[in-house]
Amino acid sequence: MSGMNPGMDMTTLNALAEPNRLNIVELLRDGPLTVGEIAERLELRQPQASKHLKVLSDSGILEVKAEANRRIYKLRPEPFKALDAWAKSFQRVMEDRFDNLEEYLRELQNKEKP
């Protein structure tokens, strides 16, 4: 995808596009959880939750920490900073377009004045 910000790639968007994975990310926004806690809160079977967690981890969205026999999952900030910067780039484009529209409308008004 041309024009993507450095650090922002389709892997992040593809990982977040699946509804269960997006729900997992939203759940982890409040803090780290184990796979069992995630599965329980989202009413997923543990193997299903683990599959989604692997995709999110492989894409760099999650960090996994092993504690005894548990795996704790938490969000990594970097992919979200890249998403934020990417989204803000659209804001600048839209603001420029509105500025151009405003200028064009002023020109039209000036031409219509007798």
RADAWO-V208071 format. One record per pair of residues at least 6 apart in sequence whose C-alpha atoms are under 6 Angstrom apart, sorted by the first residue. I is the first residue (numbers start at 0). J is the second residue. Records with the same first field share a line. If there is no record, write none. Layout:
I=J  J
This chain:
4=85
6=81
7=81
10=58
15=21
20=51
31=72  73
32=71  72
33=70  71  72
38=44  45  48
55=61
60=75
61=73  74  75
62=72  73
63=71  72
64=70  71
